[in-house]
Amino acid sequence: MNPEPAGSETVRRALLVSLRFPADSPRETEISLAELHSLSETIGFSPADTLLAGVRKPSARFLAGTGKAEEIRVAAENSGARYIIFDNDLSPSQQRNWEQFTGLCVIDRREVILEIFADRAITREAQLQVELARMRYSLPRLTRAWTHLSRQRGGARGTRGEGETQLEIDRRRVLARIDKAKALLKKVQKQRLTQRSRRQRSAIKTGAIVGYTNAGKSSLLKTLSGGELYIADKLFATLDPATRRVSLSPGHEILLTDTVGFIRRLPHELIEAFTSTLEETVLADFLLHVLDASSLHNLEDHARTARKILHDIGAADKPLITVFNKIDLCPDQAELKSLAAEYPNPVLICAASGEGTGELRALLERMEYA
């Protein structure tokens, strides 16, 4: 994605679209569309309007039918949007068809998340992983970069030779960059594995902090360890696993690792790419599943998303502590306590103030002996 420079709000205005099929849950679709709103704002878009469109069956050309496509085109025009962002995954050909049909830049959910990850990656390993994921995503979409040739040369015959030649050059360059990124990533991962083996030889129990993005995982690790960590109230504030020693009772300590936040429909490119943070989860002795108690209406959905990803990466059977964070912002304490009772090893805390962390430390000490 190469959005235009942000010179005014109009330039960054986007129509957010979700295509809902008969098998899709109306509530899940609405929640996902609201989440897309936050994701889009995270990378600097100004959502002009949202459109939830019911579709009976997928179409090869647009994913939606031509009538629904026209409705979306008109909605984008009326809202003054320069972009259309779909909450659905579009194939490369569907993305091109939409751009030709609307004359606008069209982006899907995967591309939005990839851009956020690219902006947030800090360490060399995370940057390489994101670069690899983005190149794999963009490779079948290279023709999008050359649609301007047809306008400049005024016809298919004049465009064909030059466009295809440039496309071949770009394809070779991207493939070369993918190979280079893979080679560099192997070196960086080898260094990380060496560091991890040293930790494992120490016989200290290890835990991984998991949960939905922006649930307060980094704040929790900072409070428990007393160490410095980057904290921000935004989606995917940090993508890099951070490991800290946490002292419990005298003579007892564990290692805790903060991992990348989960989200609905995390692109498979990123599940494959972020092996480092997900490996920490798989290899940990136990997990701390952090849930945002200030968002009770989304809490169970977020928990379900986390459980699915843990299952997908083979970490669903780990011993688990469920940490309900931000209890100071919870709108209904009675409802929270009722919900918490349904989760394994629940503990209610406020990572910012430290409230409830004494009980959590006691649970962690039990995990140390387990």
N, C-alpha and C positions, 0 to 999 in steps of 0.2 A: 504494500500500500504506500503510495506517495501523495498524501494529502497536500493541498495547496497551503501556502504560508498563511498563518492566522493574522490577517490584516484587519478583519472585522468579523463580527458574529455571523454575518450572512455567509461568509466563505465557509464556515465550519458547520453550518446548519445541516442536519441530517433527519431524514424520515426513517423511523425505526419500524420494521415490518416483521411480523411473525405469521407464518403460514401454518394453520392448524388443520390437521388431517383427522378423519373420523376416529382413529385409534388413540389420538392424543387427549390427555386429560385437560379439560378447560382450566382448572386451577393451576396445574403445572405450567401450562402455556402462559398464563397471565403472570405467574411468578417469574418465569424465565425472561419474559419480555421486560418486566420491571428491572430485573438484574442486568439485562442488556443496556438499559438506560444508564445505570451506574457505570458499567464497563465503558460505554461510549464517552461519558463525561470524563472518565479517568484519562483517556488519551486526547482530550481537548475538543471533543465534538459538542455542539449545542443541539440537543434533540429538538427539532421543530415540531414534531408530532409523532404519534404512534398509531399503527394500524394493525389490528388483529384480523386476519382474513381466513375464513373457513374455506378449505379446499377439499373436494370429494375424492380426487385421486391425483397422484403426482403426474406432471407433464414433463416430457423429456426436454422440451425447449426452455421453459421458464420455471419448472417445478410446479407452478400454478398454471391454470388455463389462461387462454388469451384474454377472456373477458376480465378475469381477476387481475391480469397483468396490466390491462388498460386502466382499471380502477386505481392500481398502485401508482402508475405513471401520472395520472391526473392528481392524485393526492400529493405526490412529491412536488408537482408543479404549483399547486395551490398553496403549499406550505412554504414555498421559496427555498426548498432544500437543494443543496448542491451534491448531496450524497444520499444513497439509500443503503441502510444497514439491515441485513436480514438476520433474524435470530435462528435461521435454519442454515444448514451446510449446503452450499451451492457447488456443483461440479464446475470445472474450468469453462466448459462450453456454456453452461447456464449463466455464469458470471458475464461472459462475453456477450451473450444474447441480451441480457438485461442492460448492459452498458450501451449497446447499439440501439436498443429499443427506446431507452429513456434519455440518452445523451448525458447521463450522469455517471459519476464514479460509484460502483456498486461493491459493497463489502459484505462478507458473511461473518458469523459469530467467531469462527476459528481465527480469521485474520485479525479481528479486534483483540482477542486474547493473546495472539502471537505478538502483536505490537506492544501490548502492556508488558509482557515478559521481556521483550527486547529493551524496553525503557528501564525496567527495574533490575536487570541482571547486573551484579556488581563484580563477583569474582571471575577470574579467567575461565574457569570451568563452566559456570552458568552462561557466560557470554558465548562460548563455543557451542554449548548445547542449544541455545536459542538460535544462533546463526544457522546451525544445521537444520533445525526444525523449520525455520523460515525459508531456507533454500529448497528444502524438499517440498514445501507447500507451493512455492512460487514457480518451480520448474515447469509443471504442465500449464502454467498461466502466463508464460513469457509473451505470448502473442498479444496480451493486453497492453504491453508496453509499446507495441508497434502499430496500433490502430491509427495513430496520427499520420502515418505515411499515406494512407488512402486519401486523407484530406489534402495533404501537401502535393501529391502527384496527380490527383484527380481521376483515378480509374484503376481498375483491377489489374490491367495489363502492365501499367507503369509501376505499380506497387509490388507485383509478384516477385520479380527477380531480386530487387534490393532488400525487400522485407524478409524474404526467406533466407537470403545470405546472412543478413544481420542476425536473424533468429538462430541460425546454426552457430554463429560465432558466440552469441550469448549463451546458448545451451552448453557449448563446450566449456565456457568460462565458469558457468554455475557448477557443472559436473566436477571441474578441477577444484573449485572452492570447497565442494562437498568432500572430496577426497582429502584435501588439506586439513579441513576442520576435523574429520574423523581421526587423522593421524595425530594432530595436536591434542585432541581430546583423550586419546589413549595414553599419551604421556602424562597429562594432568591427572587422569584417573589413577594411573599407576602410583603417582605420588600420594594421592589421597588414600589408596588402599594400604600403602606403607604406614601412613599415620594411623589408620584404623586398626591395623594389626597390632601396633604398639598399645593402643587403648585396650584391645581385647586381651592381650597378654597380662594386663594389670589386674584382671579378674574382678574389676568393678562392674556392678550391674549398670546396664544402660537402658534409658527410656527415650522414646520419641514422642514429641508433642505434635499432635495432628488435629485437624479440624478445618472448618470452613474459613475461607479467607476473611481477615479482619475480625476474627473472634477474640483476639487478644493473646495469641500464642507467644509472640515475642515479648510482650509485657509480662507474661507469666514467668518466662525463663529469666528475664532480667530481675524480677522480684525475688525469685527463689535463689538465684546464683549471686546476686549483688554485682554482676558484671555489666559492662556497657554493651548495649545492643541498639541497633537502629529501630526506632518506634515511630509509626505514623498512622493516623486514622484514615487509611485509604486501602483500596483493594490491592492485594499483592504488593504490599510495601517492600518486602524483601523476598528474594527467591532462593537465597543461598542457605544451606543447612548450617546452623551455628551450634556448636557443642560447648557446654559449660559444666564445670564441676558444681555440685550442689551438696553442701554440708547438711547432714541431718543431726542426729545426736552425736556427742563427742566420739570421735574415732570412726564415724560412719559417713560415707558419702557415695553419691551416685553420679553418673554422667547423663545429662539430659540434652537432647538435640531438638532444636526448633526446625520444622520442615515447612515446605511450601504449602500455602493454603489451598484447600480443595474448592472446587466450584462445579456447578452442574455442567455436564457434558464437556468435561475437560478434553480438549482436542487430543486425539491419539498421538499426534506428532509430539506433543509435550509430555505425555505419559512415557513415551519411548525415550525422549530426550533427557528428561530429568531423572535419570537413573540414580544419580548421586543422592538426592534427597529422599527418593523413594527406597533406595537400598538401606538407608539409615533406619527407615521404618521397618523393613522386613527383617533386618538383623538385630533390632532392639529386643531386649528381654521383656519389656512391657510398653504399653502405650498410655499417654494421657490424651484423652479426647476432649478438646475444649469446645464448649458451646456458648453462644452469645445470649445471655439471659435477658438482655435489653430488647431482644427481638423475639418475643414469645411466639408470634404468629408464624415465624419462619423456622423456629427451632427444630421441629420434627423433620421438616424438609431438609434442613442442613445436616441433621444427624443421619438421615437416610442417604444423602449424597456421599457423606464421609464413609459410611459402612460399605457402600457399593465400591468405592475406590479401594478401600482396604481389602475387600474381597478380590478385586481385580488384580491387585499386586501380591496377593498371597499372605496378607498380614491380618486376616479377619479373626484368627484364633488366638491372638496374643492376649495375655492378661491385660485388663483395661481398667483405668480410673476415668470416670466421667467428671469433667471439671466444668461447672456452670459459672462462667465469668461475668463480670459487669453486673453483679446483683444489686449494686447501688442504683442502677438505671432501670431495674426491672419494674414494669408497670403493675404487676400483680404477684406479690410474694406468695400468696396462698396457692395460686395456680402453679407457680414455679416449683414449690415444694411437692405438690402433687405429681407433677411431671417428672421431677428428679427421682422420685421413688421407683419409677419404672426402668431406670438405667442402672447399669452395673457400677458398684462402688461410687455413688454420687457424692460430690462435695461442692458446696456453694462458696464462692469466693469473689473478692474484688481485687484483681491483680494490682490495680493502681494504688490502692490504700494498704493492701496487705491483709485485709479482713478475710478470715477463713483459711489462710495459708498454714496456720498451725495444724489444723486438722488434716490438710493435704500432706504436710510433711510426715505426719504420723502414718498415713496411708502409704507414702513412698517408702518409709522405713520397713513397713510390712512387705512391700515388694522386694526390698533389698534381701530379705531373708527367705523369700519364696523360692 
